[in-house]
């Protein structure tokens, strides 16, 4: 009976301690996460300029407009293109670079530093850098073209190439993140496995292909989820480089939401776009997580 009483007291003390430590976190999440989401959905049912105190309830008007808005769905399609191409480009290159650096060990530290530099730059700085780098008049590709007798090369002003130029810049900046992420995954693999494989006669490439990469699958899955979510809510670099143009060729859901909310001051419709983004991103992320985990945890 005494032991049961002590166990109950210990359980109660643990619960109290958990509440004390979790309460500040839950409070911050409620203020900076849950409240803005709820308020965004509330605002999506209003006609509001975002400045005045008057909000006019207009029912499902904003949502009806959103569902039938071709610019929003074009922006969503552009986000999907960024998502797919980011996965196709960033994931394999990130794994290759991480594998290369993991194989080389400390003697490749210089490569780690140099290849990580793009991630240290802000997206705004990268956007301005490449906007001038790809400029039609004085850009590097125009310079090379004129050197060989050609004309100006307008990658960001061409609706057919602008989005793909932006995607390559995004990949250039964020490949180092996934490189480091996969290096962390490699570091969690015990060195004893490689030594055992080497004793059994396996080469380094066989070890990587048959042992290391399969053990890296959980890391790859989480990296895919991060890449998907990041691609669907991307904003700053695209806004700086192209402002969604030319036309709507590089318009994203986030840039379209920003323009409606803070340029034309249609905060009600901008909130509907933000809420639509939340629903689409959550649905796609949940679907991809379900697909990735279909075979069970690895």
C-alpha positions as YAML, in Angstrom:
chain: A
units: angstrom
residues:
- id: 1
  name: UNK
  ca: [0.00, 0.00, 0.00]
- id: 2
  name: UNK
  ca: [2.86, 2.31, 0.89]
- id: 3
  name: UNK
  ca: [4.64, 1.54, -2.41]
- id: 4
  name: UNK
  ca: [1.44, 2.31, -4.34]
- id: 5
  name: UNK
  ca: [1.09, 5.63, -2.53]
- id: 6
  name: UNK
  ca: [4.69, 6.55, -3.36]
- id: 7
  name: UNK
  ca: [4.15, 5.57, -6.99]
- id: 8
  name: UNK
  ca: [1.00, 7.72, -7.20]
- id: 9
  name: UNK
  ca: [2.83, 10.65, -5.64]
- id: 10
  name: UNK
  ca: [5.74, 10.26, -8.05]
- id: 11
  name: UNK
  ca: [3.35, 10.08, -11.00]
- id: 12
  name: UNK
  ca: [1.53, 13.20, -9.81]
- id: 13
  name: UNK
  ca: [4.81, 15.10, -9.33]
- id: 14
  name: UNK
  ca: [5.93, 14.09, -12.81]
- id: 15
  name: UNK
  ca: [2.66, 15.32, -14.30]
- id: 16
  name: UNK
  ca: [2.94, 18.64, -12.45]
- id: 17
  name: UNK
  ca: [6.54, 19.04, -13.60]
- id: 18
  name: UNK
  ca: [5.53, 18.31, -17.20]
- id: 19
  name: UNK
  ca: [2.76, 20.91, -17.06]
- id: 20
  name: UNK
  ca: [5.12, 23.54, -15.60]
- id: 21
  name: UNK
  ca: [7.69, 23.03, -18.36]
- id: 22
  name: UNK
  ca: [5.17, 22.68, -21.21]
- id: 23
  name: UNK
  ca: [2.97, 25.61, -20.24]
- id: 24
  name: UNK
  ca: [5.29, 28.37, -21.57]
- id: 25
  name: UNK
  ca: [5.72, 26.48, -24.86]
- id: 26
  name: UNK
  ca: [1.99, 25.90, -25.22]
- id: 27
  name: UNK
  ca: [1.33, 29.56, -24.41]
- id: 28
  name: UNK
  ca: [3.78, 30.75, -27.08]
- id: 29
  name: UNK
  ca: [2.33, 28.32, -29.62]
- id: 30
  name: UNK
  ca: [-1.17, 29.54, -28.83]
- id: 31
  name: UNK
  ca: [-0.17, 33.19, -29.31]
- id: 32
  name: UNK
  ca: [2.11, 32.90, -32.34]
- id: 33
  name: UNK
  ca: [0.74, 29.80, -34.12]
- id: 34
  name: UNK
  ca: [-2.81, 28.78, -33.28]
- id: 35
  name: UNK
  ca: [-4.28, 32.26, -32.85]
- id: 36
  name: UNK
  ca: [-2.95, 33.61, -36.22]
- id: 37
  name: UNK
  ca: [-4.29, 30.52, -38.02]
- id: 38
  name: UNK
  ca: [-7.74, 30.86, -36.46]
- id: 39
  name: UNK
  ca: [-7.77, 34.63, -37.06]
- id: 40
  name: UNK
  ca: [-6.77, 34.11, -40.70]
- id: 41
  name: UNK
  ca: [-9.74, 31.81, -41.27]
- id: 42
  name: UNK
  ca: [-12.04, 34.34, -39.55]
- id: 43
  name: UNK
  ca: [-10.71, 37.18, -41.72]
- id: 44
  name: UNK
  ca: [-11.26, 35.10, -44.85]
- id: 45
  name: UNK
  ca: [-15.01, 35.55, -44.33]
- id: 46
  name: UNK
  ca: [-14.76, 39.35, -44.28]
- id: 47
  name: UNK
  ca: [-14.30, 42.30, -46.59]
- id: 48
  name: UNK
  ca: [-11.46, 44.24, -44.95]
- id: 49
  name: UNK
  ca: [-8.60, 46.44, -46.08]
- id: 50
  name: UNK
  ca: [-6.34, 45.41, -43.20]
- id: 51
  name: UNK
  ca: [-6.14, 48.94, -41.77]
- id: 52
  name: UNK
  ca: [-9.56, 50.15, -40.70]
- id: 53
  name: UNK
  ca: [-11.37, 48.78, -37.69]
- id: 54
  name: UNK
  ca: [-14.44, 47.95, -39.76]
- id: 55
  name: UNK
  ca: [-14.74, 44.39, -40.99]
- id: 56
  name: UNK
  ca: [-17.74, 43.52, -43.13]
- id: 57
  name: UNK
  ca: [-18.80, 39.89, -43.00]
- id: 58
  name: UNK
  ca: [-19.31, 38.66, -46.57]
- id: 59
  name: UNK
  ca: [-19.85, 34.94, -46.00]
- id: 60
  name: UNK
  ca: [-18.30, 32.57, -48.53]
- id: 61
  name: UNK
  ca: [-17.66, 35.30, -51.11]
- id: 62
  name: UNK
  ca: [-13.85, 35.22, -50.77]
- id: 63
  name: UNK
  ca: [-13.75, 31.43, -50.82]
- id: 64
  name: UNK
  ca: [-15.98, 31.25, -53.88]
- id: 65
  name: UNK
  ca: [-13.69, 33.74, -55.60]
- id: 66
  name: UNK
  ca: [-10.64, 31.72, -54.57]
- id: 67
  name: UNK
  ca: [-11.97, 28.44, -55.95]
- id: 68
  name: UNK
  ca: [-12.66, 30.07, -59.32]
- id: 69
  name: UNK
  ca: [-9.52, 32.26, -59.41]
- id: 70
  name: UNK
  ca: [-7.24, 31.12, -62.28]
- id: 71
  name: UNK
  ca: [-4.34, 33.22, -60.95]
- id: 72
  name: UNK
  ca: [-4.38, 31.36, -57.64]
- id: 73
  name: UNK
  ca: [-4.39, 27.96, -59.32]
- id: 74
  name: UNK
  ca: [-1.62, 29.06, -61.68]
- id: 75
  name: UNK
  ca: [0.36, 30.12, -58.60]
- id: 76
  name: UNK
  ca: [-0.38, 26.74, -56.99]
- id: 77
  name: UNK
  ca: [0.83, 24.98, -60.16]
- id: 78
  name: UNK
  ca: [4.05, 27.00, -60.05]
- id: 79
  name: UNK
  ca: [4.54, 25.94, -56.42]
- id: 80
  name: UNK
  ca: [4.03, 22.32, -57.44]
- id: 81
  name: UNK
  ca: [6.67, 22.68, -60.18]
- id: 82
  name: UNK
  ca: [9.11, 24.09, -57.63]
- id: 83
  name: UNK
  ca: [8.25, 21.23, -55.27]
- id: 84
  name: UNK
  ca: [8.81, 18.49, -57.86]
- id: 85
  name: UNK
  ca: [11.98, 19.93, -59.39]
- id: 86
  name: UNK
  ca: [13.42, 20.75, -55.96]
- id: 87
  name: UNK
  ca: [12.99, 17.12, -54.97]
- id: 88
  name: UNK
  ca: [14.48, 15.89, -58.24]
- id: 89
  name: UNK
  ca: [17.49, 18.21, -58.05]
- id: 90
  name: UNK
  ca: [18.18, 18.84, -54.36]
- id: 91
  name: UNK
  ca: [17.76, 15.35, -52.92]
- id: 92
  name: UNK
  ca: [20.17, 13.42, -55.21]
- id: 93
  name: UNK
  ca: [22.81, 16.14, -55.26]
- id: 94
  name: UNK
  ca: [22.56, 16.58, -51.49]
- id: 95
  name: UNK
  ca: [23.07, 12.84, -50.98]
- id: 96
  name: UNK
  ca: [25.99, 12.74, -53.45]
- id: 97
  name: UNK
  ca: [27.77, 15.65, -51.76]
- id: 98
  name: UNK
  ca: [27.14, 14.21, -48.28]
- id: 99
  name: UNK
  ca: [28.43, 10.81, -49.40]
- id: 100
  name: UNK
  ca: [31.52, 12.40, -50.92]
- id: 101
  name: UNK
  ca: [32.27, 14.39, -47.76]
- id: 102
  name: UNK
  ca: [31.55, 11.45, -45.46]
- id: 103
  name: UNK
  ca: [33.94, 9.30, -47.46]
- id: 104
  name: UNK
  ca: [36.72, 11.90, -47.36]
- id: 105
  name: UNK
  ca: [36.49, 12.66, -43.67]
- id: 106
  name: UNK
  ca: [38.45, 15.58, -42.21]
- id: 107
  name: UNK
  ca: [40.61, 16.13, -45.29]
- id: 108
  name: UNK
  ca: [37.50, 17.42, -47.09]
- id: 109
  name: UNK
  ca: [36.71, 20.10, -44.47]
- id: 110
  name: UNK
  ca: [37.50, 22.86, -46.97]
- id: 111
  name: UNK
  ca: [34.80, 21.52, -49.30]
- id: 112
  name: UNK
  ca: [32.32, 21.54, -46.41]
- id: 113
  name: UNK
  ca: [32.99, 25.20, -45.75]
- id: 114
  name: UNK
  ca: [32.87, 26.32, -49.39]
- id: 115
  name: UNK
  ca: [29.78, 24.32, -50.29]
- id: 116
  name: UNK
  ca: [27.93, 25.52, -47.20]
- id: 117
  name: UNK
  ca: [28.44, 29.23, -48.00]
- id: 118
  name: UNK
  ca: [25.26, 29.69, -50.12]
- id: 119
  name: UNK
  ca: [23.10, 28.72, -47.16]
- id: 120
  name: UNK
  ca: [24.72, 31.40, -45.00]
- id: 121
  name: UNK
  ca: [23.41, 34.13, -47.31]
- id: 122
  name: UNK
  ca: [19.89, 35.47, -46.82]
- id: 123
  name: UNK
  ca: [17.37, 34.62, -49.53]
- id: 124
  name: UNK
  ca: [16.87, 38.34, -50.22]
- id: 125
  name: UNK
  ca: [20.60, 38.82, -50.81]
- id: 126
  name: UNK
  ca: [20.70, 35.75, -53.05]
- id: 127
  name: UNK
  ca: [17.69, 37.06, -54.97]
- id: 128
  name: UNK
  ca: [19.33, 40.43, -55.67]
- id: 129
  name: UNK
  ca: [22.63, 38.74, -56.54]
- id: 130
  name: UNK
  ca: [21.10, 36.48, -59.17]
- id: 131
  name: UNK
  ca: [18.76, 39.18, -60.46]
- id: 132
  name: UNK
  ca: [21.84, 41.12, -61.55]
- id: 133
  name: UNK
  ca: [23.71, 37.94, -62.48]
- id: 134
  name: UNK
  ca: [20.91, 36.98, -64.91]
- id: 135
  name: UNK
  ca: [20.14, 40.53, -66.05]
- id: 136
  name: UNK
  ca: [19.35, 40.95, -69.74]
- id: 137
  name: UNK
  ca: [21.69, 43.87, -70.33]
- id: 138
  name: UNK
  ca: [24.77, 43.16, -68.22]
- id: 139
  name: UNK
  ca: [24.20, 39.59, -67.02]
- id: 140
  name: UNK
  ca: [26.76, 36.84, -67.32]
- id: 141
  name: UNK
  ca: [24.82, 34.86, -69.94]
- id: 142
  name: UNK
  ca: [24.30, 37.94, -72.10]
- id: 143
  name: UNK
  ca: [28.01, 38.69, -71.81]
- id: 144
  name: UNK
  ca: [28.93, 35.16, -72.89]
- id: 145
  name: UNK
  ca: [26.41, 35.28, -75.73]
- id: 146
  name: UNK
  ca: [27.79, 38.57, -77.06]
- id: 147
  name: UNK
  ca: [31.32, 37.22, -76.74]
- id: 148
  name: UNK
  ca: [30.43, 34.56, -79.30]
- id: 149
  name: UNK
  ca: [28.48, 36.91, -81.53]
- id: 150
  name: UNK
  ca: [25.01, 36.32, -80.09]
- id: 151
  name: UNK
  ca: [22.41, 38.65, -78.66]
- id: 152
  name: UNK
  ca: [20.98, 39.38, -75.24]
- id: 153
  name: UNK
  ca: [19.81, 36.46, -73.10]
- id: 154
  name: UNK
  ca: [16.69, 37.22, -71.09]
- id: 155
  name: UNK
  ca: [16.08, 34.32, -68.71]
- id: 156
  name: UNK
  ca: [14.03, 36.16, -66.08]
- id: 157
  name: UNK
  ca: [11.99, 38.15, -68.60]
- id: 158
  name: UNK
  ca: [10.98, 35.13, -70.63]
- id: 159
  name: UNK
  ca: [7.80, 33.41, -69.44]
- id: 160
  name: UNK
  ca: [9.11, 30.04, -70.63]
- id: 161
  name: UNK
  ca: [12.40, 30.18, -68.71]
- id: 162
  name: UNK
  ca: [11.81, 32.48, -65.72]
- id: 163
  name: UNK
  ca: [10.42, 29.88, -63.33]
- id: 164
  name: UNK
  ca: [13.12, 27.34, -64.15]
- id: 165
  name: UNK
  ca: [15.84, 29.95, -63.65]
- id: 166
  name: UNK
  ca: [14.37, 30.74, -60.24]
- id: 167
  name: UNK
  ca: [14.18, 27.03, -59.36]
- id: 168
  name: UNK
  ca: [17.87, 26.57, -60.15]
- id: 169
  name: UNK
  ca: [18.73, 29.49, -57.86]
- id: 170
  name: UNK
  ca: [16.59, 28.00, -55.08]
- id: 171
  name: UNK
  ca: [18.35, 24.66, -55.49]
- id: 172
  name: UNK
  ca: [21.77, 26.35, -55.48]
- id: 173
  name: UNK
  ca: [20.98, 27.95, -52.13]
- id: 174
  name: UNK
  ca: [19.36, 24.99, -50.38]
- id: 175
  name: UNK
  ca: [21.36, 22.00, -51.60]
- id: 176
  name: UNK
  ca: [23.93, 22.72, -48.82]
- id: 177
  name: UNK
  ca: [21.17, 22.38, -46.22]
- id: 178
  name: UNK
  ca: [20.31, 18.88, -47.37]
- id: 179
  name: UNK
  ca: [23.99, 18.06, -47.75]
- id: 180
  name: UNK
  ca: [24.52, 18.85, -44.06]
- id: 181
  name: UNK
  ca: [21.29, 17.08, -43.14]
- id: 182
  name: UNK
  ca: [22.41, 13.87, -44.87]
- id: 183
  name: UNK
  ca: [25.88, 14.20, -43.34]
- id: 184
  name: UNK
  ca: [24.19, 14.20, -39.95]
- id: 185
  name: UNK
  ca: [22.36, 11.05, -41.02]
- id: 186
  name: UNK
  ca: [25.63, 9.42, -42.02]
- id: 187
  name: UNK
  ca: [27.22, 10.37, -38.70]
- id: 188
  name: UNK
  ca: [24.50, 8.43, -36.86]
- id: 189
  name: UNK
  ca: [25.56, 5.20, -38.60]
- id: 190
  name: UNK
  ca: [28.02, 3.27, -36.48]
- id: 191
  name: UNK
  ca: [31.52, 2.97, -37.91]
- id: 192
  name: UNK
  ca: [31.50, -0.65, -36.76]
- id: 193
  name: UNK
  ca: [29.15, -1.48, -39.64]
- id: 194
  name: UNK
  ca: [31.68, -0.28, -42.19]
- id: 195
  name: UNK
  ca: [34.49, -2.15, -40.48]
- id: 196
  name: UNK
  ca: [32.41, -5.33, -40.42]
- id: 197
  name: UNK
  ca: [31.51, -4.90, -44.09]
- id: 198
  name: UNK
  ca: [35.18, -4.31, -44.97]
- id: 199
  name: UNK
  ca: [36.19, -7.48, -43.11]
- id: 200
  name: UNK
  ca: [33.61, -9.39, -45.15]
- id: 201
  name: UNK
  ca: [35.21, -8.05, -48.33]
- id: 202
  name: UNK
  ca: [32.76, -5.27, -49.23]
- id: 203
  name: UNK
  ca: [34.09, -2.25, -51.06]
- id: 204
  name: UNK
  ca: [33.24, 1.31, -50.03]
- id: 205
  name: UNK
  ca: [30.70, 1.64, -52.84]
- id: 206
  name: UNK
  ca: [29.06, -1.66, -51.87]
- id: 207
  name: UNK
  ca: [28.88, -0.50, -48.25]
- id: 208
  name: UNK
  ca: [27.25, 2.77, -49.27]
- id: 209
  name: UNK
  ca: [24.78, 1.12, -51.66]
- id: 210
  name: UNK
  ca: [23.80, -1.87, -49.52]
- id: 211
  name: UNK
  ca: [24.18, -0.63, -45.94]
- id: 212
  name: UNK
  ca: [24.54, 3.16, -45.56]
- id: 213
  name: UNK
  ca: [21.84, 4.33, -47.98]
- id: 214
  name: UNK
  ca: [19.17, 1.91, -46.67]
- id: 215
  name: UNK
  ca: [19.91, 3.14, -43.15]
- id: 216
  name: UNK
  ca: [19.60, 6.71, -44.42]
- id: 217
  name: UNK
  ca: [15.99, 6.18, -45.56]
- id: 218
  name: UNK
  ca: [14.36, 7.78, -42.46]
- id: 219
  name: UNK
  ca: [16.56, 10.85, -42.96]
- id: 220
  name: UNK
  ca: [15.63, 10.98, -46.65]
- id: 221
  name: UNK
  ca: [11.92, 10.78, -45.79]
- id: 222
  name: UNK
  ca: [12.10, 13.69, -43.36]
- id: 223
  name: UNK
  ca: [14.16, 15.71, -45.86]
- id: 224
  name: UNK
  ca: [11.49, 15.13, -48.52]
- id: 225
  name: UNK
  ca: [8.78, 16.41, -46.17]
- id: 226
  name: UNK
  ca: [10.80, 19.54, -45.36]
- id: 227
  name: UNK
  ca: [11.47, 20.17, -49.04]
- id: 228
  name: UNK
  ca: [7.79, 19.76, -49.95]
- id: 229
  name: UNK
  ca: [6.53, 22.12, -47.25]
- id: 230
  name: UNK
  ca: [9.25, 24.68, -47.96]
- id: 231
  name: UNK
  ca: [8.54, 24.64, -51.70]
- id: 232
  name: UNK
  ca: [4.81, 25.15, -51.24]
- id: 233
  name: UNK
  ca: [5.24, 28.21, -49.01]
- id: 234
  name: UNK
  ca: [8.21, 29.80, -50.75]
- id: 235
  name: UNK
  ca: [8.19, 33.59, -51.04]
- id: 236
  name: UNK
  ca: [11.18, 35.87, -50.50]
- id: 237
  name: UNK
  ca: [13.70, 34.91, -53.20]
- id: 238
  name: UNK
  ca: [11.02, 34.73, -55.91]
- id: 239
  name: UNK
  ca: [9.51, 38.06, -54.86]
- id: 240
  name: UNK
  ca: [12.92, 39.75, -55.03]
- id: 241
  name: UNK
  ca: [13.99, 38.19, -58.33]
- id: 242
  name: UNK
  ca: [10.82, 38.45, -60.42]
- id: 243
  name: UNK
  ca: [7.96, 39.79, -58.27]
- id: 244
  name: UNK
  ca: [5.88, 36.96, -59.74]
- id: 245
  name: UNK
  ca: [6.50, 38.01, -63.33]
- id: 246
  name: UNK
  ca: [6.70, 38.13, -66.21]
- id: 247
  name: UNK
  ca: [2.92, 37.86, -66.20]
- id: 248
  name: UNK
  ca: [2.09, 35.08, -63.76]
- id: 249
  name: UNK
  ca: [4.88, 32.75, -64.88]
- id: 250
  name: UNK
  ca: [6.63, 32.84, -61.47]
- id: 251
  name: UNK
  ca: [3.67, 33.85, -59.31]
- id: 252
  name: UNK
  ca: [3.48, 31.71, -56.17]
- id: 253
  name: UNK
  ca: [0.70, 31.31, -53.65]
- id: 254
  name: UNK
  ca: [2.66, 33.33, -51.08]
- id: 255
  name: UNK
  ca: [3.49, 36.18, -53.48]
- id: 256
  name: UNK
  ca: [-0.13, 36.27, -54.69]
- id: 257
  name: UNK
  ca: [-1.32, 36.39, -51.08]
- id: 258
  name: UNK
  ca: [1.13, 39.21, -50.27]
- id: 259
  name: UNK
  ca: [0.03, 41.32, -53.24]
- id: 260
  name: UNK
  ca: [-3.64, 40.98, -52.37]
- id: 261
  name: UNK
  ca: [-3.07, 41.65, -48.68]
- id: 262
  name: UNK
  ca: [-0.45, 44.42, -48.67]
- id: 263
  name: UNK
  ca: [-0.40, 45.91, -52.18]
- id: 264
  name: UNK
  ca: [-4.09, 46.13, -53.08]
- id: 265
  name: UNK
  ca: [-5.12, 46.07, -49.38]
- id: 266
  name: UNK
  ca: [-7.69, 43.33, -49.85]
- id: 267
  name: UNK
  ca: [-6.91, 41.62, -46.56]
- id: 268
  name: UNK
  ca: [-10.10, 39.56, -46.58]
- id: 269
  name: UNK
  ca: [-9.25, 37.87, -49.87]
- id: 270
  name: UNK
  ca: [-5.58, 37.69, -48.91]
- id: 271
  name: UNK
  ca: [-6.61, 35.81, -45.77]
- id: 272
  name: UNK
  ca: [-8.65, 33.41, -47.91]
- id: 273
  name: UNK
  ca: [-5.55, 32.77, -50.04]
- id: 274
  name: UNK
  ca: [-3.47, 32.19, -46.89]
- id: 275
  name: UNK
  ca: [-6.10, 29.81, -45.52]
- id: 276
  name: UNK
  ca: [-6.24, 28.01, -48.87]
- id: 277
  name: UNK
  ca: [-2.45, 27.68, -48.76]
- id: 278
  name: UNK
  ca: [-2.69, 26.20, -45.26]
- id: 279
  name: UNK
  ca: [-5.24, 23.61, -46.38]
- id: 280
  name: UNK
  ca: [-3.36, 22.64, -49.55]
- id: 281
  name: UNK
  ca: [0.05, 22.43, -47.87]
- id: 282
  name: UNK
  ca: [-1.34, 20.39, -44.97]
- id: 283
  name: UNK
  ca: [-3.17, 18.02, -47.34]
- id: 284
  name: UNK
  ca: [-0.16, 17.49, -49.62]
- id: 285
  name: UNK
  ca: [2.25, 17.03, -46.72]
- id: 286
  name: UNK
  ca: [-0.12, 14.54, -45.05]
- id: 287
  name: UNK
  ca: [-0.52, 12.64, -48.33]
- id: 288
  name: UNK
  ca: [3.23, 12.43, -48.92]
- id: 289
  name: UNK
  ca: [3.83, 11.34, -45.32]
- id: 290
  name: UNK
  ca: [1.25, 8.60, -45.77]
- id: 291
  name: UNK
  ca: [2.89, 7.45, -49.01]
- id: 292
  name: UNK
  ca: [6.39, 7.49, -47.52]
- id: 293
  name: UNK
  ca: [5.31, 5.57, -44.42]
- id: 294
  name: UNK
  ca: [3.18, 3.05, -46.29]
- id: 295
  name: UNK
  ca: [5.82, 0.40, -45.85]
- id: 296
  name: UNK
  ca: [6.16, 1.05, -42.13]
- id: 297
  name: UNK
  ca: [8.98, 2.68, -40.23]
- id: 298
  name: UNK
  ca: [12.45, 1.78, -41.34]
...
